[in-house]
Structure formats: structure tokens, C-alpha cells
Amino acid sequence: MTNETLASLSEADVLSRIFPRLPAASAQLLGPGDDAAVVAAGDGRFVVTTDMMIHGPDFRLAWSTPHDLGWKAAATNLSDVAAMGAVPTALVVAIAAPPHTPIETIEGIADGLRDCCAALAPGCGVVGGDLSASDTLTLAVTAFGDLQGRAPVLRSGAQPGDIIAAAGTLGDAGRGLALLFSEAVTEDGAPDATSAARVRAAAPELIAAQLAPSPPISLGAVAATAGATAMLDVSDGLAIDAGRLARASSVSVDFDSAELGAHPQAVLHGGEDHALLATFPAATALPEGFRRLGTVREGDGVVLVDGHPHDQGGWDPYRGWDGAAG
């Protein structure tokens, strides 16, 4: 541990500490150091997505380690690429931080980015980005993916009679967040690092699902190859995201409550799972890693559970949580 902060170092110094920690991308033709990177797109097309994480609404430094932040910033973007049926190839990362931020924080974020790519999307790397100063620690990641000759899997392709299936955990992230808000705060409700460490030790899987998720990135391309008709990343809650797929496809989705597990409200409304929700033709054998949750029905944007209309509440960045995570 040193006493170095961003204010005590130049931008070039900070970059020299970050670059050795970041993963190179297999598709990288020109990496960090010029005005822009050059990335190969063998398919002739690429998918691109971006996501932000801001201290306060998206994470708490009292709860998340710098490594957690880098990991989650990568994972949430990789999942969006996977949901299109693409293979992640490259990330561009921008970080704005207060000048008093210790350099170890930025190095830890870089380590999290590296380790997440290595674990979830081997070959994907960081090819560039930006650094800036801000009163609020903010990470913005843009991710690119290769369709490898396949058509993208959109939200709009589900057909009545299709199977609804999911890959990845559902509900754990919301349950982990509920634990943090109930047990990792001070008496006045402020996030507390000491109690957060106790909660993490007592419920490591739930807390990891929230702070450092491991979505099934490789299964996006697997689903596309298996004939998925529609797919999306479950980031705001199964109910609200299933409603988005249903409206895009002009169908209804009907979940079987028996398939929602022991914590159905957390599964339907918890959010931040970053699982993959996909639909497949009825005759399709589900690819390994996917499990059936229900059936696509005739309709127009309705979410059903056992045939009955269900609330589509979930996470909205301008309204907060609209639904239960219990």
C-alpha cells in the first residue's frame, strides 16, 4: 500500500500503471496508445453496447472492492454482447475519479477487468479508453462482439409455442442486494464496510452474484447456434425484461411457477442477475446450460405466471426498484 493518489501522478503515470494489468484482445490489430484502437471484424459486422457504473446509484465503495468494480463493469457489458448471440472481442473503458483516489483503486479496477475477461470471455481484452477527474467515481465500458457469420438474435423473434429458457442464476443478485441494504449499513442507513465484510463471509454466493456476477457469456453463441428465436440479458429483473421481449415480439410469455425455484419473487423482480433469457422452437432440444421456464403464448406484451397476468416491476434507473426482491 502506497500513499500515491491520482492527484500525485500524471495521466501518463496512471496509464503506465494500468496498461500492464489490462488484457490484450485477440482481435486487436492496434491497441492502446494511439488516438483509437483498431479491432478486426472477421464477420464484416460487429455488435456494440455500452454501460455505466456510478458511485451511489450503481455501487457503493463500502461494499465493493476495486476488483469487484472492474469485474462487474466488464461482466455487465459482456452479457449484453452474449445476448445478441455474439462472442465478445474487445472493451473500451473510461474511468472518471476524484483526484484523491488511491492509485491502488484504479489498479484494482484494471485487475478486475482483466480477470473477468479471462474467466468469462477468453480472448476479449481492453483496447483503449479514457481517464478523467470527477467528484464521483464513474466507470463507462463499451463492448464489441463478433457474430461469426450468424444473424444477431434479437428480442423480436419469439413465436407462440416457443420454449422460454434461461441460462445463469436468477434471483441471487437481488437477494444479495437486499442483504447488503438490511445488514451492511450503519444505524442511519449508510453503507458500512465492516458489516459488509461479515455479510460477504456469511452469504458469499449471494453477495458475489450482486457485486461480481458471472453470467454465462459463452452460452450466447451456443444459443444462437441452437436456433434461439429471441434473447436478452436479464439485468433489470426477469418480469420486466421478459415484458420487453414480449412487447418486441408481440407475444405473451407464460412462466411456470414450479420452475422459478424457492424464491420466486426474487427471481421475477430481483434484477442484476445478467442471466440469458432465450426462446427456442418447441421441437428444439435446449442446449446444455439452459433450463425451461415456460412457454410463449399468443398476446401482446403480457407477462404471465401459470396463465395469470403478473406485475412487470423491476429496476428503472429513474424510478428505482418497482417490485420485490425477497
The 8 nearest C-alpha neighbors of each residue, nearest first, counted from 0:
[[1, 2, 103, 3, 101, 102, 104, 4],
 [2, 0, 3, 103, 101, 102, 4, 104],
 [3, 1, 4, 0, 101, 102, 7, 103],
 [2, 4, 1, 101, 102, 7, 5, 8],
 [5, 3, 101, 102, 6, 7, 100, 99],
 [4, 6, 98, 8, 7, 100, 102, 99],
 [5, 7, 98, 4, 8, 99, 9, 100],
 [8, 6, 4, 5, 3, 9, 98, 99],
 [9, 7, 5, 6, 12, 13, 10, 4],
 [10, 8, 12, 11, 13, 7, 5, 6],
 [9, 11, 13, 12, 14, 8, 130, 5],
 [10, 12, 14, 9, 13, 15, 8, 16],
 [13, 11, 9, 15, 10, 14, 8, 16],
 [12, 14, 10, 16, 15, 11, 17, 9],
 [15, 13, 17, 11, 16, 12, 18, 10],
 [14, 16, 12, 13, 17, 18, 11, 19],
 [17, 15, 13, 14, 18, 12, 19, 106],
 [16, 18, 14, 20, 15, 19, 106, 109],
 [17, 19, 20, 21, 15, 14, 16, 31],
 [20, 18, 17, 21, 16, 15, 22, 14],
 [21, 19, 18, 17, 110, 109, 22, 113],
 [22, 20, 113, 18, 19, 109, 125, 23],
 [23, 21, 124, 113, 125, 24, 20, 123],
 [22, 24, 124, 125, 25, 21, 126, 27],
 [25, 23, 124, 123, 27, 26, 122, 89],
 [24, 26, 122, 27, 123, 23, 88, 124],
 [27, 25, 39, 24, 38, 88, 28, 89],
 [26, 28, 38, 24, 25, 29, 30, 37],
 [27, 29, 37, 38, 26, 39, 30, 36],
 [30, 28, 37, 36, 27, 38, 31, 126],
 [29, 31, 126, 36, 27, 127, 32, 28],
 [32, 30, 127, 126, 33, 36, 29, 35],
 [31, 33, 30, 34, 127, 35, 36, 29],
 [32, 34, 35, 31, 36, 30, 29, 127],
 [35, 33, 32, 36, 31, 127, 128, 30],
 [36, 34, 33, 37, 127, 31, 32, 30],
 [35, 37, 30, 29, 126, 31, 127, 38],
 [36, 38, 29, 28, 27, 35, 30, 39],
 [39, 37, 27, 28, 26, 36, 40, 29],
 [38, 40, 26, 41, 27, 28, 37, 43],
 [41, 39, 43, 42, 44, 45, 38, 145],
 [40, 42, 43, 39, 147, 145, 44, 148],
 [43, 41, 147, 44, 148, 40, 146, 145],
 [42, 44, 40, 41, 45, 148, 145, 39],
 [45, 43, 42, 40, 46, 146, 145, 41],
 [44, 46, 145, 144, 146, 40, 143, 47],
 [45, 47, 144, 143, 145, 80, 48, 44],
 [48, 46, 143, 142, 144, 45, 141, 49],
 [49, 47, 142, 141, 143, 76, 79, 80],
 [50, 48, 141, 140, 142, 76, 51, 47],
 [49, 51, 140, 139, 76, 141, 52, 48],
 [52, 50, 139, 138, 140, 53, 49, 137],
 [51, 53, 138, 57, 137, 139, 54, 72],
 [54, 52, 137, 57, 55, 56, 136, 51],
 [53, 55, 58, 136, 59, 57, 56, 135],
 [56, 54, 58, 57, 59, 53, 135, 60],
 [55, 57, 54, 58, 53, 316, 52, 59],
 [58, 56, 53, 52, 55, 54, 59, 51],
 [59, 57, 54, 55, 56, 53, 60, 63],
 [60, 58, 61, 62, 54, 55, 63, 190],
 [59, 61, 63, 62, 58, 64, 54, 65],
 [60, 62, 192, 59, 191, 190, 63, 195],
 [61, 63, 60, 59, 192, 195, 64, 190],
 [64, 62, 60, 67, 61, 59, 210, 65],
 [63, 65, 67, 66, 68, 60, 62, 107],
 [66, 64, 107, 108, 68, 67, 104, 69],
 [65, 67, 111, 107, 108, 64, 69, 68],
 [66, 68, 64, 70, 211, 65, 69, 63],
 [69, 67, 65, 71, 66, 70, 108, 72],
 [68, 70, 108, 111, 112, 72, 66, 67],
 [69, 71, 111, 112, 115, 67, 73, 68],
 [70, 72, 74, 211, 68, 73, 69, 75],
 [73, 71, 69, 70, 74, 75, 68, 140],
 [72, 74, 71, 70, 76, 75, 112, 77],
 [75, 73, 71, 77, 76, 72, 70, 78],
 [76, 74, 78, 77, 73, 72, 71, 273],
 [75, 77, 79, 78, 74, 73, 142, 50],
 [76, 78, 74, 80, 79, 75, 73, 87],
 [77, 79, 81, 76, 75, 80, 216, 74],
 [78, 80, 82, 76, 81, 77, 232, 75],
 [81, 79, 77, 78, 82, 83, 85, 144],
 [82, 80, 219, 78, 84, 85, 83, 79],
 [81, 83, 231, 79, 84, 80, 219, 232],
 [84, 82, 152, 151, 81, 85, 80, 153],
 [83, 85, 220, 219, 223, 81, 82, 152],
 [86, 84, 146, 81, 145, 144, 83, 220],
 [85, 87, 144, 145, 81, 88, 220, 146],
 [88, 86, 144, 143, 123, 80, 89, 77],
 [87, 89, 123, 144, 143, 26, 86, 24],
 [88, 90, 124, 123, 143, 125, 24, 142],
 [91, 89, 142, 125, 141, 124, 126, 92],
 [90, 92, 128, 127, 141, 140, 125, 126],
 [93, 91, 128, 140, 139, 90, 127, 141],
 [92, 94, 129, 128, 139, 130, 138, 140],
 [95, 93, 138, 130, 137, 129, 131, 96],
 [96, 94, 131, 132, 137, 133, 136, 130],
 [95, 97, 136, 132, 133, 135, 98, 94],
 [96, 98, 134, 133, 99, 132, 100, 135],
 [99, 97, 6, 5, 100, 132, 96, 4],
 [98, 100, 4, 97, 6, 5, 101, 96],
 [99, 101, 4, 98, 97, 5, 102, 96],
 [102, 100, 4, 103, 104, 3, 5, 99],
 [101, 103, 4, 104, 105, 5, 3, 106],
 [104, 102, 106, 101, 105, 107, 0, 1],
 [105, 103, 107, 102, 65, 106, 101, 108],
 [106, 104, 108, 102, 107, 103, 109, 65],
 [105, 107, 103, 109, 108, 104, 17, 110],
 [108, 106, 66, 65, 110, 104, 109, 105],
 [109, 107, 69, 65, 66, 111, 105, 110],
 [108, 110, 106, 112, 107, 111, 21, 20],
 [109, 111, 107, 113, 108, 112, 20, 114],
 [112, 110, 69, 66, 70, 108, 114, 113],
 [111, 113, 69, 70, 109, 115, 110, 114],
 [114, 112, 110, 22, 21, 116, 111, 115],
 [113, 115, 117, 111, 116, 112, 118, 110],
 [116, 114, 70, 118, 112, 117, 113, 119],
 [115, 117, 120, 113, 119, 114, 118, 121],
 [116, 118, 121, 114, 115, 120, 119, 113],
 [119, 117, 115, 116, 114, 120, 121, 213],
 [118, 120, 116, 115, 117, 216, 121, 213],
 [119, 121, 116, 123, 117, 118, 122, 87],
 [122, 120, 117, 123, 116, 119, 118, 124],
 [121, 123, 25, 24, 120, 124, 88, 117],
 [122, 124, 88, 24, 89, 121, 120, 87],
 [125, 123, 24, 23, 22, 89, 90, 126],
 [124, 126, 90, 91, 89, 127, 22, 23],
 [125, 127, 30, 31, 91, 36, 90, 124],
 [128, 126, 31, 91, 125, 36, 92, 30],
 [127, 129, 92, 91, 93, 130, 126, 31],
 [128, 130, 93, 94, 92, 131, 127, 95],
 [131, 129, 94, 93, 95, 128, 132, 10],
 [130, 132, 95, 94, 96, 133, 129, 93],
 [133, 131, 96, 95, 97, 98, 134, 130],
 [132, 134, 96, 97, 135, 95, 136, 131],
 [133, 135, 97, 96, 136, 132, 98, 95],
 [136, 134, 133, 96, 137, 54, 97, 53],
 [135, 137, 96, 54, 95, 53, 97, 133],
 [138, 136, 53, 95, 52, 94, 135, 54],
 [139, 137, 94, 52, 51, 93, 53, 140],
 [138, 140, 51, 93, 50, 92, 52, 94],
 [139, 141, 92, 49, 50, 91, 93, 142],
 [140, 142, 49, 91, 90, 48, 92, 50],
 [141, 143, 90, 48, 47, 89, 76, 49],
 [144, 142, 47, 89, 46, 88, 87, 90],
 [143, 145, 87, 46, 88, 86, 85, 45],
 [144, 146, 86, 45, 85, 147, 87, 88],
 [145, 147, 85, 149, 148, 45, 42, 86],
 [148, 146, 42, 145, 149, 41, 85, 86],
 [147, 149, 42, 146, 150, 145, 43, 44],
 [150, 148, 146, 147, 151, 223, 224, 84],
 [149, 151, 152, 148, 146, 84, 223, 147],
 [150, 152, 83, 84, 153, 149, 146, 85],
 [151, 153, 83, 229, 84, 230, 150, 223],
 [154, 152, 229, 155, 230, 151, 156, 83],
 [153, 155, 229, 244, 230, 247, 156, 231],
 [154, 156, 248, 247, 153, 157, 229, 244],
 [155, 157, 229, 228, 248, 154, 153, 158],
 [158, 156, 229, 228, 248, 155, 278, 161],
 [157, 159, 161, 160, 156, 295, 250, 248],
 [160, 158, 296, 295, 297, 161, 250, 157],
 [159, 161, 295, 281, 296, 158, 294, 162],
 [162, 160, 280, 281, 295, 279, 159, 158],
 [161, 163, 294, 279, 278, 281, 293, 280],
 [164, 162, 278, 293, 294, 292, 291, 277],
 [165, 163, 291, 292, 290, 277, 276, 289],
 [164, 166, 276, 289, 275, 290, 277, 167],
 [167, 165, 289, 275, 288, 274, 290, 215],
 [166, 168, 274, 215, 214, 275, 165, 169],
 [167, 169, 274, 272, 171, 170, 166, 214],
 [170, 168, 266, 272, 171, 167, 274, 172],
 [169, 171, 266, 265, 269, 173, 172, 174],
 [170, 172, 174, 205, 173, 169, 208, 175],
 [173, 171, 209, 208, 175, 174, 272, 170],
 [172, 174, 269, 176, 175, 324, 170, 171],
 [175, 173, 177, 171, 176, 172, 324, 170],
 [174, 176, 205, 206, 172, 178, 173, 177],
 [175, 177, 179, 173, 178, 174, 172, 209],
 [176, 178, 174, 180, 175, 179, 181, 173],
 [179, 177, 175, 181, 176, 180, 182, 174],
 [180, 178, 183, 176, 182, 177, 181, 175],
 [179, 181, 177, 178, 182, 183, 176, 184],
 [180, 182, 178, 179, 177, 183, 184, 188],
 [183, 181, 179, 178, 184, 180, 194, 198],
 [184, 182, 195, 179, 194, 191, 180, 190],
 [185, 183, 190, 191, 189, 188, 182, 180],
 [184, 186, 188, 189, 187, 191, 190, 183],
 [185, 187, 188, 184, 189, 191, 190, 183],
 [186, 188, 185, 189, 184, 190, 191, 183],
 [189, 187, 185, 184, 186, 190, 180, 181],
 [188, 190, 184, 185, 187, 191, 186, 183],
 [191, 189, 184, 61, 183, 185, 188, 192],
 [192, 190, 184, 183, 61, 193, 194, 185],
 [191, 193, 61, 195, 194, 62, 196, 190],
 [194, 192, 196, 195, 191, 197, 183, 61],
 [193, 195, 183, 197, 196, 192, 191, 198],
 [196, 194, 183, 192, 198, 197, 193, 62],
 [195, 197, 199, 193, 194, 198, 200, 192],
 [198, 196, 194, 200, 195, 199, 201, 193],
 [197, 199, 195, 201, 200, 196, 202, 194],
 [200, 198, 203, 196, 202, 197, 201, 206],
 [199, 201, 197, 198, 203, 202, 196, 195],
 [200, 202, 198, 199, 203, 197, 196, 204],
 [203, 201, 199, 205, 204, 200, 198, 206],
 [202, 204, 199, 206, 200, 205, 207, 201],
 [205, 203, 207, 206, 202, 208, 171, 175],
 [206, 204, 175, 208, 171, 207, 203, 202],
 [207, 205, 175, 209, 203, 208, 204, 199],
 [206, 208, 211, 210, 204, 209, 205, 203],
 [209, 207, 212, 172, 205, 206, 211, 171],
 [208, 210, 172, 206, 207, 175, 211, 212],
 [209, 211, 207, 208, 67, 206, 212, 63],
 [212, 210, 207, 71, 67, 208, 70, 209],
 [213, 211, 208, 209, 207, 214, 210, 71],
 [212, 214, 215, 211, 74, 208, 119, 273],
 [213, 215, 274, 273, 216, 167, 212, 78],
 [216, 214, 218, 217, 167, 213, 166, 274],
 [217, 215, 81, 218, 214, 78, 219, 119],
 [216, 218, 219, 215, 220, 221, 81, 120],
 [219, 217, 221, 220, 216, 215, 222, 81],
 [220, 218, 81, 84, 222, 221, 82, 217],
 [219, 221, 84, 223, 222, 218, 85, 217],
 [222, 220, 218, 224, 219, 223, 225, 217],
 [223, 221, 225, 219, 220, 224, 227, 218],
 [222, 224, 220, 84, 227, 226, 225, 221],
 [223, 225, 221, 226, 222, 220, 227, 149],
 [226, 224, 222, 223, 227, 221, 286, 285],
 [225, 227, 223, 224, 228, 222, 279, 280],
 [228, 226, 279, 223, 222, 278, 229, 225],
 [227, 229, 156, 157, 278, 279, 226, 152],
 [230, 228, 154, 156, 153, 157, 278, 277],
 [231, 229, 277, 154, 276, 82, 153, 152],
 [230, 232, 82, 276, 275, 154, 233, 277],
 [231, 233, 275, 82, 273, 79, 234, 274],
 [234, 232, 273, 274, 237, 275, 240, 236],
 [233, 235, 271, 273, 270, 272, 232, 236],
 [236, 234, 270, 314, 313, 271, 233, 240],
 [270, 237, 235, 268, 313, 269, 239, 238],
 [236, 238, 267, 240, 239, 241, 233, 268],
 [239, 237, 311, 267, 241, 240, 236, 268],
 [240, 238, 311, 242, 241, 313, 236, 312],
 [239, 241, 243, 242, 237, 238, 233, 236],
 [242, 240, 244, 238, 243, 239, 237, 245],
 [243, 241, 245, 239, 240, 244, 300, 302],
 [244, 242, 240, 246, 241, 245, 247, 239],
 [243, 245, 154, 241, 247, 242, 246, 248],
 [244, 246, 300, 242, 250, 248, 251, 243],
 [247, 245, 300, 249, 243, 248, 244, 299],
 [246, 248, 155, 244, 245, 249, 154, 243],
 [247, 249, 155, 245, 246, 250, 157, 156],
 [250, 248, 299, 246, 247, 245, 300, 298],
 [251, 249, 298, 299, 245, 297, 248, 300],
 [252, 250, 301, 298, 296, 300, 245, 299],
 [251, 253, 295, 302, 296, 303, 294, 245],
 [252, 254, 303, 294, 304, 293, 306, 295],
 [253, 255, 293, 304, 292, 303, 256, 305],
 [254, 256, 293, 305, 257, 258, 304, 292],
 [257, 255, 259, 258, 254, 304, 305, 263],
 [256, 258, 255, 259, 260, 292, 254, 305],
 [257, 259, 256, 292, 255, 260, 291, 254],
 [260, 258, 263, 256, 257, 266, 261, 255],
 [261, 259, 262, 258, 263, 257, 256, 266],
 [260, 262, 263, 259, 257, 264, 266, 265],
 [261, 263, 265, 260, 264, 266, 170, 259],
 [264, 262, 266, 259, 265, 260, 267, 261],
 [265, 263, 267, 266, 262, 268, 324, 325],
 [264, 266, 324, 269, 170, 325, 268, 263],
 [267, 265, 170, 263, 169, 264, 269, 268],
 [266, 268, 237, 238, 264, 265, 236, 263],
 [267, 269, 236, 313, 265, 322, 324, 323],
 [270, 268, 173, 324, 265, 236, 170, 266],
 [236, 269, 271, 235, 234, 272, 173, 268],
 [272, 270, 234, 273, 235, 172, 236, 173],
 [271, 273, 274, 172, 270, 169, 234, 233],
 [274, 272, 233, 234, 232, 271, 214, 78],
 [273, 275, 167, 233, 272, 214, 166, 232],
 [274, 276, 232, 166, 165, 231, 233, 277],
 [277, 275, 165, 231, 230, 164, 232, 233],
 [278, 276, 230, 164, 229, 163, 165, 275],
 [277, 279, 163, 229, 162, 228, 227, 161],
 [278, 280, 227, 162, 161, 228, 281, 283],
 [281, 279, 161, 283, 282, 162, 278, 160],
 [282, 280, 161, 162, 283, 160, 279, 284],
 [281, 283, 280, 284, 279, 161, 162, 285],
 [284, 282, 280, 281, 285, 279, 225, 226],
 [283, 285, 286, 282, 225, 281, 279, 280],
 [284, 286, 283, 289, 287, 290, 279, 225],
 [287, 285, 289, 288, 284, 225, 222, 221],
 [286, 288, 289, 285, 290, 218, 221, 166],
 [287, 289, 166, 286, 290, 218, 167, 165],
 [288, 290, 166, 165, 287, 286, 164, 285],
 [291, 289, 164, 165, 292, 166, 288, 285],
 [290, 292, 164, 163, 293, 165, 162, 289],
 [293, 291, 164, 258, 163, 254, 255, 290],
 [294, 292, 254, 163, 255, 253, 291, 162],
 [293, 295, 162, 163, 253, 161, 252, 160],
 [294, 296, 252, 159, 161, 160, 251, 253],
 [297, 295, 159, 251, 252, 250, 160, 298],
 [296, 298, 250, 159, 251, 295, 299, 249],
 [299, 297, 250, 251, 296, 300, 249, 301],
 [298, 300, 249, 250, 251, 301, 246, 245],
 [299, 301, 246, 245, 251, 250, 242, 249],
 [300, 302, 251, 299, 242, 303, 252, 298],
 [303, 301, 252, 309, 242, 251, 308, 253],
 [302, 304, 308, 253, 307, 309, 306, 252],
 [303, 305, 254, 307, 306, 253, 255, 256],
 [306, 304, 255, 307, 254, 256, 303, 253],
 [305, 307, 303, 304, 253, 308, 254, 255],
 [306, 308, 303, 304, 305, 309, 253, 302],
 [309, 307, 303, 302, 304, 301, 306, 310],
 [310, 308, 303, 302, 304, 307, 311, 238],
 [309, 311, 312, 308, 238, 302, 322, 239],
 [312, 310, 239, 238, 309, 242, 313, 302],
 [311, 313, 322, 321, 310, 239, 268, 238],
 [314, 312, 321, 268, 236, 322, 239, 235],
 [313, 315, 320, 235, 319, 321, 270, 316],
 [314, 316, 319, 318, 317, 320, 313, 235],
 [317, 315, 319, 318, 314, 56, 320, 57],
 [316, 318, 315, 319, 314, 320, 56, 321],
 [319, 317, 315, 316, 320, 321, 314, 313],
 [318, 320, 315, 316, 314, 317, 321, 313],
 [319, 321, 314, 313, 322, 315, 318, 312],
 [322, 320, 312, 313, 314, 319, 323, 318],
 [321, 323, 312, 313, 268, 320, 324, 269],
 [322, 324, 325, 268, 264, 265, 269, 321],
 [323, 325, 265, 269, 173, 268, 264, 174],
 [324, 265, 323, 264, 174, 262, 177, 269]]
